[in-house]
Structures are given as C-alpha cells and as structure tokens.
Amino acid sequence: MSSQIIPLYQKVSEKIIRHSLNNTINAIDKLNHELNEKGYRFLKDQTIGLYNFNFYCPNLRIAIEIDGYAHEFLDIHNQDAPKKLHISSLGITVLRFTDYQVLVDMDEIFRTLKNQIQSSKTNSYVV
C-alpha cells in the first residue's frame, strides 16, 4: 500500500470556483426563502463579534453557515477553528450545511434545525 502526499494548496480552475460561488449564492437565497416560508425568523448576513454568518436567530441562539467548495480545503477548515471556539463560548450553536445539501436535501436541513431547537429547549435550565 503506497501513501500519497496531498499538497495543501490545490490549484482549482476558475470555472470550478465560479460554479461553486454561484451555487453558494443560490443556496443562501433558497434557504432564506424556505426559512421565511416555514416561519423561522433568521437574520441574513449577520456579524457576531469578528465573525460573519449566513443566518442568525438571536432568540434561538442558532447560526447557520452555508459552506461552498472552498471549505473542503484543509487551510480554510483550519481557519474556522478560532471562530468555532469563540462562538461556542457565547452559547451559540452553529449549524453547517454545504451548498449542495441546501440545493438537494432541504428536508434534512429542517429536520436538523428542528432537532437543535428541541434539544435547546430540553437542555435549558435556570440557576
């Protein structure tokens, strides 16, 4: 069995980048429409501290991120680590979906969202 060296920087064609960007924009618009249709009140393009999120609901303390093709690269994934730590320290849950999931499996996204809301309600406590 031979091992392969995978370079951190992988040259990606402009065509692939444009396709990914267009799909991410379409996915954000589609999810925004579906959230509103189902009565969920998420704010679009919200900044929390130094970090931006595609959607955020202050009442539920849930942020939603739509990840495009770029998030499949290790260096981009690693850049999100400080963001994850800071946001979780604020008690905010981040749900991450790929643009492909949004465009193809909206039912799963809403099942995940409903499960998170139920989990938040059952795990809350008063001190």
C-alpha positions in Angstrom: 0.0 0.0 0.0 1.6 3.3 -1.0 1.0 6.6 0.6 0.3 9.8 -1.3 1.4 13.3 -0.5 -1.5 15.7 -0.8 -0.5 19.3 -1.2 -2.3 21.8 1.0 -2.6 24.2 -2.0 -4.5 22.7 -4.8 -4.9 24.7 -8.0 -8.6 25.0 -8.8 -9.8 26.2 -12.2 -11.7 29.4 -12.4 -14.7 27.5 -13.8 -15.0 25.4 -10.7 -14.6 28.4 -8.4 -17.3 30.3 -10.3 -19.7 27.3 -10.3 -19.2 26.9 -6.5 -19.7 30.6 -5.8 -22.9 30.7 -7.9 -24.2 27.6 -6.2 -23.5 29.0 -2.7 -25.3 32.3 -3.6 -28.3 30.2 -5.0 -28.2 28.0 -1.8 -28.3 31.0 0.5 -31.2 32.6 -1.4 -33.0 29.3 -1.4 -32.5 28.7 2.3 -33.6 32.2 3.1 -36.8 31.7 1.2 -37.5 28.4 2.8 -36.8 29.7 6.3 -39.3 32.5 5.8 -41.9 30.2 4.2 -41.8 27.9 7.3 -42.0 30.9 9.7 -38.4 30.8 11.0 -37.1 34.3 11.7 -33.4 34.2 10.9 -31.5 37.4 10.2 -29.4 37.1 7.0 -25.7 38.1 6.8 -25.2 38.7 10.5 -21.9 39.6 12.2 -21.2 38.3 15.7 -18.0 39.8 17.1 -15.5 39.4 14.3 -17.3 36.6 12.5 -20.0 36.6 9.8 -22.8 34.1 9.5 -25.2 33.5 6.6 -28.1 33.4 9.1 -28.6 34.0 12.8 -31.6 33.8 15.1 -30.9 35.7 18.4 -33.9 34.1 20.1 -32.8 30.6 19.4 -29.0 31.4 19.6 -28.5 29.4 16.4 -26.4 30.5 13.5 -26.4 28.8 10.1 -23.4 28.6 7.8 -23.6 27.5 4.1 -20.2 26.1 3.1 -19.2 26.2 -0.5 -16.4 24.3 -2.3 -13.6 26.4 -0.6 -14.4 24.8 2.8 -13.2 21.5 1.6 -9.6 22.7 1.7 -7.7 22.0 4.9 -6.4 25.5 5.4 -9.8 27.1 5.1 -11.2 24.4 7.5 -8.4 25.2 10.0 -9.1 28.9 9.8 -12.6 28.2 11.2 -11.2 26.7 14.5 -10.9 30.0 16.4 -14.3 31.1 15.2 -15.8 27.8 16.5 -14.3 28.3 19.9 -15.3 31.9 20.3 -18.9 31.4 19.1 -19.5 28.3 21.3 -18.2 30.3 24.3 -21.1 32.7 23.6 -23.6 29.8 23.8 -24.4 30.0 20.1 -24.9 26.8 18.2 -23.7 26.8 14.6 -25.3 24.5 12.1 -23.2 24.0 9.0 -24.5 22.7 5.7 -22.9 22.5 2.3 -24.4 24.4 -0.6 -25.1 21.0 -2.2 -27.2 19.9 0.8 -29.3 23.1 0.6 -29.9 22.7 -3.1 -30.7 18.9 -2.9 -32.0 17.9 0.6 -33.9 20.8 2.3 -35.9 18.3 4.3 -32.8 17.1 6.1 -31.8 20.7 6.9 -35.1 21.4 8.6 -35.0 18.1 10.5 -31.6 19.1 11.8 -32.9 22.6 12.7 -36.0 21.2 14.5 -33.8 18.7 16.4 -31.5 21.5 17.5 -34.4 23.7 18.7 -35.9 20.7 20.6 -32.5 19.9 22.1 -32.0 23.5 23.2 -35.4 23.6 24.9 -34.9 20.4 26.8 -31.3 21.2 27.9 -32.0 24.7 29.2 -32.0 25.3 32.9 -32.4 28.1 35.4 -29.8 28.8 38.1 
